[in-house]
Amino acid sequence: METIVRIALCTALTVALTLAAFGQDPAAPGIHERIPDRELFEALDLDRPGLEAVSAAVEAGDLDAATAALADYYRTRQIDTWFFGADERPDEIVKPANLREWVRGFLTHEGPFADSWEEDGTLDWWEEPNAGNKPRQYFFSTLAMAYFAAGEDPDVAELWVGIMRDWVDDCPPSSGHDYWNGMVNGIRLRGGWPDAFHAFIREPAFGDEDILVFLKSLLEQARFIRENHWPTGNQLAFAMVGLYTAGVAWPEFAEAAEWREFALQTAVDDLKAGYLPDGMGLELSPGYHQFYYNYLRMADLAAEVRRDDDPRMQQILDLCERLYAVYAKLATPDRRTPSWQDGGAPNVTEVMQAAIKRYPDNEVFRWFATGGAEGHAPEYTSIEMPYAGYIVMRSGWETDANYLAFDAGPIGWTHAHQDKLGVVLWAWGRPILIDPGRHEYSREPLSNWAMDSFAHSVALVDNRPQRRYWRDPNPTTMPYQPLEDYRFKTTPEYDHAAGVYDQTWGMPGPSDAYPYWEGSNFREGWVELANHHRRVLFLKPDLFVVADSLIPVDGQTHDFEVRWQIDSTNVERMADGVSLVTADAGRPNLAIVPLVREGLGVESGSGQMEPQILGWNLHGDPQPATTAIHTRSGRELVEFVTLLLPLPAGVQAPEVSVNWTGPETALVTLGDETVRLTIPDDPAEDLSATRG
């Protein structure tokens, strides 16, 4: 079975990667040429109860009568196919007043897509096709809910019918990737299309011919998903929930049972193959990890329409519990996650509030969902994820805890950033060493910077960023094995972690961090220059030591730098001239103290675009932050040892002095406190320290 799954995954990936982004195709045949009426009726199971009149008309060769009978069937069918039927309203209309205002703007062409309306009243689908998520058509659901909120306004139905038919005409499969790929097709079919169909089916504006057009496009989209989908990741989950929904909401298609079966079995297989044994999804992105909820959405739909007797539905629920547990493992003091890779930083409280509805006996989920009022905190504090390579060091579960997360793992399946060995840090509950996030998906300089090593707290060699190919880990490498290139130890007094980057470095300066742009230079100029070893020691509760060892592998002299991405623009030099400290009044702060100072350069930049990009926080609208850079050069072992000292709000940074008492030992004075550090030259040996 595993071999079959692997072959299917590889085949699906090959199909998916051969799809091109062609753009609008004005010469494409129309929907009735692509799927003639007779072909649509042949695609239906005309032996189903209720379709007798349709079958008789088809048998008689009267396709006009068959169309009328089919439309009448859908307007009157009584079987459970969706969360509300043709003669029902949804259980709840959220914010109806907002919906009424929204749809008024839509009807007058002054609100959504205000700049995209053509003179003939149709939408321009190809003017910025991704603006407002045109391909995914979430707004079909919004129109359906606004229709109910506006008292079943027939003008809303007429508007939607025109938009739907216009899209079918303007965006055939030959128009390419923006509108036709497994993920966006799945998103349309999992929500927007069934919501609109069931909302408008009894409206006169949704005429017999319109219903035929809708069904032909639905068939075309479902068949496309069935043959074109990614092998894993969020793209597959969105595709499969759409395919399953098509098979549930329109069971009259002869292929519907196979759509449901394929989607359901693929979901179960992917919940095993697409997620590592420690629970992390292969994309290694906390933001994209959460899209396994699409499989739970399949289970919800099955329960709604009484198809939940298949034991695989319970299997989906069982398999997803450990995926929710990832959010507990990664939870930051402010109850989010690190924003590794693309996808942002999910709100752990909100995720767990959804989880506890499904897993009411999970006391850890309950603790997060209730803000600690019920249940209990995890039994661990610091923790490793040995397959993802994610390590979290905590002083505790308090919202004002100190927290450092260390990425010692592989690059991930997709949405990947070049940031191995990166760290993020919360000082007394404040996020202060950050992953800047990803503002938007584009080729703009800030978006490219955000994906690359330059935007993370990592090392660079000769101004070259890390360069790794995407799709590691990969389902074809199952069974997954724990990583062997990092180590981690946790005790009540300290935590220690170590990892290595021993792969290639890209061309100097900015280059494409996304591999798949047309004409991308992502693969150009790769060289093996040096290995980067990083060791992190956490002396609980409030002292972190980061030792970076850069070891050339070519016998040449190189310029090395270690970057720190600081979420503040109020960064000052301390009295020693090389240490930096944030100075934000009323907030916790952070001192960044280099302990190896011979030949050390220190520079920084905030909100800078030229001559290089430095210092941005891209969560939401771009805001200036600070990038601090430590530099040293050498042809043998070059070390950076950095003390990261979280400071509670209102506490000034202490005076710092460093006395190296031996080649591997240092006495660090922090005001009235002394710390004795041992920093072995051999990166295979752990750091150690004593306080006092």
N, C-alpha and C positions, 0 to 999 in steps of 0.2 A: 504493500500500500504506500509506504514511504517513497519508494522509487517512482511510483505513478504520480504522486503529488509533486515530486521534484521535476519530472518531465513536464507536467502540466504547467508548473510555475515558470519554467524556462521558456516553454512555448508561448505562454501568455505574455511574457516580457518581450520576446522577440516581436510578436504582433504589435504590442503597444508601442515599441520604439520605432516601428516602421511607419507610424502615422505621421504625416507631415502637416504643417500649418499652411494651408493653401490660401485662405482668405475667400472673399466672396466669389461665387462662380455664377455669373449671369447667364451662362449658356447651359446650365444644368437643367435636366428635364424636371418638370413639375411633379408633385406628389402623385398625381393620377397616372403619369407615365411611369414613375418609379414603381408604384404599386397599383396596377389596374384594379377596378372594382372586383372583378372576378377573383383575382388573386387574394384580395382581402377576405372575401367570403370563403374561399378555399382554406384560408388560415384559421377559420372558426370551427369549433366543434359543434356542428349543426344538429347533433343528436342530443345536445343538452336540453333538459326541460325548459320550456319557455321560448325556445327558438324554432318551434314548429312552423310558424308562419314564414319565418326567414328561410327555412329549409325548403318549404314548398315553392316559394317564389324563385329561389335559386334553381331548383329542379326544373321549374317551368321556363327558365331563362329570362325572367323578368327582374332585372337587377334594380330597376327603379322601385318596384314593389318591395324587393328585398331590403333596399335601403330604408324605406319608410317603416317596414316591419322591425328592422333592427333598431332604428331610432326609438320606436315606440317601446320596444323591449327595455332599452336602457332607461327610458323615462319612468317606467313602471316596475322595474325589477325590485324584488323584495328580499333578496339574499344579502347576507352580511359580506360586504366587500371593503368597507372603509370605516373610519371612526365616526362617520355620519352618513346616512343614506340619502337617496334622491328626495325623499319627503321629510327630511330631518334637518335640524340645525345643529351645529357643533355644541358640545356640552357647555363651553365657555368661550365668550368673545372677550379677549383681553384688550383693555383700554379702548372701548368703542368710540369715545369722543375723538381720540387721536386718529383712529382709523377713518372716521368720517371726514375729518379735516384733510388727512392724507389723500383720500380718494377724490375729494373736490379738486385738489391741485392736479391730480392725474387727469381727471375729466376735462379740465380747462387747459391742459398741457403747460401748466405753470409750475408744477411741483416736480415729482420724480421724472428724470430724463428730460428736463425742460429744454436742454440744448440738442436733443436727439430726434425731435419730431420733424417729419418731412411735411412739405406743403399739402400733400394729399391725406394727411392725418395718420400716416403710418410711422412706425419707429425706424430710424436709421440704425440697423443692427451693427453696422460695420464702422461707425464713427466711435472710436475707442470702445471696442466690443466688450471689454471687461469693466467699463465704468458702470457702477451700480449692479455688478454681477448679472449683466444681461444674459450670458450663457446659462447660468444656473437657475434663473427664473424663480428665485425666492419670492419675487413680487407677485407671482401667480397666486401663491398662498395668501399674500396680503390683500390682493384684490378680492379673493373669495371671502376672507373674513370681513373686509370692508363692505362687501355686498350685504352681508347679514347685518352688520352694524348700521348700515344706512337703510334698514327696513326692506331688504331685498330689492334694491333699486335696479330696475331693468337696464338703465343706462350703463351701469357697471358691467353687467353681463355682455352688453353689446360692445363695449370697449374691449373687454377681454377676448371676445370671439375675433374681433378684427386683429388684435395683436397676435393671437395664436396663429391665425391663418397667414398673417404677414410673415411671421417667423418661419413657418413651414415652407413658404415660397422662397424666402430670401436666404435661408441657411440650410441647404441640403447637406447630406453627408460629405459630398465632394468639396464643400467649403472649408473643411479641415478642422484643425485641432481646437481652435477657440470654442467652437460649438459642438464638436463631435469628438469626445474621448470618453472612455468608460466612466470616469469620475463625474464629469459635468452631466452626462446623460443620466447617471444614477441619481444625482442630486435633483434633477428635474422630476424624475419619475418617483422619487421617494416622498415628495411633498407637494410641490407646486402643481403638477399636472393632476394628480388624483384629487387634491383639494378643489381645484377649479372645476374639474369635470363633475364632481358630486354636488358642488354648489350651484352650477349653472345649468344642469341637465334639463330642468323643467322650464327654463326660460325660452320664450319664442325666438329670441335672438340667436339661440344655439340651435340652429335648424338642422334638418336631416342631413344635408350636405356637409354642414360643419362637423357634425358628429362623425361622419365618414372620414373627413380629413383628419380629425383628431385621432381616430382609431388607426388609420394608416400610419400616421407619424408615430404613434405609440408603438405599433408593431415594428416599425423601422428602427426606433430607438432601442427597444428591448433586444432585438436581434443584434444590433450593433454592440451593446454591452456584452451580450453572450459570447461574442467572438473577439472583442477588443477590450481588454482590461489588464490592469497591472497584476503582477503575481502576489503582491502583499502591500502593506502600508495603508495609509488612509485612503489612497486612491481606490484600492480594491474594496475596502469597507463601504465607501460611498456607492461604488458600482453595484455591489451585491445587494444592498438594501433597495436600490432602485429596481433591480431585476426581480427581486422577491416581491416587491410591492406591485409591479406590473402583473405578476402571476397571480397575486391575491385579488387585486382590485378589478382585474379583467380576466376572470377564469374562463371566459367563453373562448379564448384563443386555444387552439389545439396544442400550442407549445407551452401554455401556462404552467402545466404540471411540471414539465421539464425545467422551466425557468425557476420555479420554486425549489425543486429538488437540487438543481445545480447551485443556486445561491445559498441554500441552507447547508449543504455539505461543504461548499467552499468556505463558508463562515466558520464552521467547526474546524476545518483543516487549518485555516489561517489563524485562529485563536491558539493553535498549537505551534504552527510554523512561523508565524509573523511576530511572535512575542517570545522573548528570551525566558529561560527558566527563572530568572529573578524578577520577572514581570514586566520588564521594559520592552516597549515596542521597538522593532528593528530600526525605526527612524531615529531613535535615541533623542527624541524631542519631547519634552513634557507637554508642549502645546499640541503637537500632532498625535501624541500617544492617546489622547482622550477620544479620538474618533472611533475607537472600538464601540462606542455607544451606538453606532449604526447597527451593529449586530443585535444589541439589546432592543433597538427600535423594531427589528424584525420580530423579536419575541413578543413585544407589546402588540404589534399588529396581529400576530397569530392569536394572541389571547383575545383580542377584540372581536375577531371574526370566527372564533372557535376552531382554530387550526392548531392549537397548542398541545394536541395529544401526541405529537411526534416527540419522542424522548430527546431528540437533539435540541429542542427548545430549552429544556432544563439543563442540558449540557452547556449551552451557550451561557446561561445564567451562572452555572458553577465555574466555568472557565474565566468569566469576567471578574470574579471577586478578587483574584490576585492582581488583576490589572488596576483596579481601584487602589489596592494597597501600595502601589508605587507612589501615590501622592502623599501617603503618610511617610514613606521613607525619605522623600525629597523635601518635605514641608519646611519652609523657612520660618523664622520667628514671626513674620507678618502674614503667615499662612498663605503663602503663594509657593511657587517652585522657582528654581533657577530658570532663566529664559534661554537655556541651551538650544542651539540650532535655531531654526525658524519656529514661529508659532507662539511666541510670547510666554507669559508666566501665568498659568491657570490659577484661579482662586481655589485653594484647597478646601476651604469651608463650603463653598458652593458645590464642588465636586462631591464632597462627602454627604452633603444634604441630599443629593440625588442617590448616592450609594446606599444610605441607610434605609431608604424606602424599599430597596431590593433585598438588603441584607440586614434585617432588623436585629439579628442576634450578634452582629459584629460590634463589640464594645469600643474598639478603637475608632471605627468609622463614626460611632455615635459621639465619641469625645470630640472629634474634630467638628462634626456637624452642629454640635450644641455649644461650641466655644468652651469646652471643658466642663460644662454644667452637668453632663451625664456621661456615663461610660468611663473609660480610663485611657490614659495616654499609652503609647506603645511602650513595651518593656525595654526597648533599646533606646539609647540616645544617638550616639554615633553609629554609622552603619555603612557597609559596602554593598554594592551590587556587582557581584563578581563576573557577570557576563556582559553587562553594559559598561563596566569600568567606572561607574560613578561612586564617589566616596563623599560622605557627609559627616562633618565633625561638628558636634553641638556641645555647648555648655549645659544645656537642659532644654526643656520644652516650653519655658516661659516665653512670652512675647517680647521680652527684652533680653533674650539670650544672645550669646555670641555664636556665630555659625560660619563655617567655611565649607564650600563644596568644591570638589576637585574632580576634573574630568580626565581620567587616565585611560579611557577606552578608545575603541575604534571610531571611525568617522560617522558611521550610520548609513542607512539605506538611501534616503533622499533628504532634501532640505538641510544639507550638511554644511557646517562651518569648519574652517581650517583652524582649529583651536585646541588641539590635544595638549594636555597638561594645564589648561586654563583653570584659574580659580576665581570664585566669586565669594564675597564676604559680607556678613551682616555684623555691624558693631553695635552691641547692646540694643539689638532689634532694628537698627537702621541699615537698609541696603546701601553699601558704600563702595565696595569694589564690585563692579557690575559687568554683566554681559550687556552691551548696548542694545541688543535686540535687533529687529529688522523692520524698518519703517514701512517699506512697500516692496512689492515684487517688480523690479524694473532694472534697467541697466544704468540707472543714475549712479553717480560716484558714491553717494552715501550708502545706497543699498549694496553696492559691490563691496565697499569697505566693511560693512557690517558682517559680511560673510567670511571675511578674510582674517588672517592672523593679526593684521595691524590693529584690529578693533578689540582684541582680547588681551587678557593678562597672561601673555605667553612670551616666549623668546623668539627672536629672529636672527638670521645669520646673513651678514652682508646686505642688509635691507631686503632679504628674500623671505617670503612667507612659507609656511608649511604647504605642501602639495600632496594630497592623497586622493586616490580615486574613490568615488562614492560606491555605495552598496556593499558595505562591510559593517556588520554581519549580513549574511545572505542566506536565504532558505536553502539554497543548493548545498550548503555546507553542514546541514544537519547530520547527526545530532550536535547541537551546540556544546561547546566546551568552555569551562571557566578560563578567563584570560590568564596568561602566564607572565605578562610583562609589567605587572604592577604588584605591590604588596601593601598590606594594611594591617594595623594592629590597634586595638582600642583597649584602654584600661580606665579605671576611675580617675587616675591622675593625668593621663596624657593620651593622645592619639598620634599615630605616625603613619604616613602614607608615602609611597614612592612610585614613580612611573617614568617611562622613557619615550621620547620621540626619536626614532632611528630610521626615519624614512626620508623622502626627498624634499628639497627646497625649490621653490619656483623661481621665475625670473625676477630680477631686482625691481623693486617699486611696485606700483599698482599694476595688476593684470586681472583678467577675468577670474573671479572666484567661483562663478557658476559655469559648469562644464559644457552646457548645452545651448548657449547662444549661438546663432549662426555666425560663423567667422570667429568664434571664441579662440583666444590665445591661451586658454587654461593649461594646455598640455605642453606649452613651449618653455624651453630653458630650464628644465628640471635637472638638478644636480644633487649629488650626495656630498655634503661638505663637512657636517659635524652632527654628532648625536647630542641631544638635550636630555639630561636627567634632572628630574625635579623631585625633591624630598620636602615634605611638609610635616612639621612638628607642632602640635597644639598642646601647650601647657595650660591645662584647665584652671580657671575659667576664661582667661583673658589675654593670652599671649600666643602669637603664631610666629613661627620661624620658617621661612621658605629658602631652601638652598638649591640653587640652579647651577649645574655643572655642564658646561659646554665643552665637548671634546672633539677637536678636528679629526677627520678620518683621512685627510689627503695630505697631511704634513705641511699645509700652508697656513699663513697668518690670516685671520678673519676678524671682522668687526662684529661683535655680538651686542645685542640689546635685549633687555627685559622690560616689558611694558606693564603698566598698572593703569587700569581704567577706573577712574574715580568719579563718583556721582556727586561732584561739587565743583564749583568754579572758585570757591574761596579757599585756595590752597596756598599755604605760606611755607617759606623755608625756615627751618629751625636754626638755632644759634650755631650749630656745627657746620652750616652751609651746604650740607648734602641731604639731610633729612627733610621730609615734607610732612606737613600736618594740615588736615582740613580744619577750618576755624569757623564753623557755622554755629552761631549763637543759639542756645536753647536746644541743641540737638547733639546726639552722640557724634564723635569725630574719630578720626583714624590717623595715627602717626605711621609713616613709612620710613623706616630707618635702615639704610644700608650699613652692613657691618664690615664688608670688605671694601676699602676705600682707595687703595692704591690704583691709580690709573682710571678711576671711576669718573664718568661724566654723568651729569644729571640735567635733564631739560624737561620741559612740559609745554603743553599747549591746550587751549580751551576754545571750543567752537570754531576751529580753524579748518579752512578748506585748501589753502595754499601756504607754502609749497607742498605740503602734504596734509592729509586729513588727520586731525587730532581732536579728541575731546568732545564726544557727542553721546547723548542719551537719546535713543530712537524709539523709546516706548511712547507711542502717541506722536504728537508733533515733535520734530527734532528740537532738543534743548541742549544748550552748551553744557558740557561736563569737562573733565580734565583727563588727558593722557599724560602720565609721567613716564619718562624713559631713562633707564640706567644703561650706560654703555661701557664696555671694556673690549680690549683687543688682545689677541694672542694666537700662538700656533700650537700650543699644547693645552693642557687643562686650564680653562678659564672659569672662575667661580664668581657667582653673585650670592651673597647671603643677606637676606632681607628680613628684618623684624617688623611684623605688623602688629601694632599696639592699639586695640580699641579703647576709646576714651569715653566714659559716661558723660552725659550732658552736664555742662558746667565745670568739668574737670580739665585743667590745663595739661598739656603734654609735659612730662618731666624732662629735666636735663638728661641727656644721654651721652655716655662715653663708652668707648670700646677699647679694650686692652687685649691684644692677642698674646696670650701667655705661652703659646706654642704653635706649631704649624697647623694644628687642627683644633685648637682650643681657644676660647675667647671668654673674657670676663666683661659682661655688659652691665653697666650701672644705669639704672632708671630711677633717677631721684634718690630715694632712700633704699631702693631695692637693688640687689645684685642677682644676676642670672649667669650661671656658668654653663657655657655651651661647648659641646664637642661636635665638630663638623668633619667627619672623616672624608679624606680626599676620594676614597673609593665609594662611588655612588651605590654600590651593593651593600654598604653598611649604613645603619640607621643613625640619624641624629639623636642626640641625647642632651638633657639639660637638668640642672637643679636650680632651685630658687632659694635665695637667702644666704 
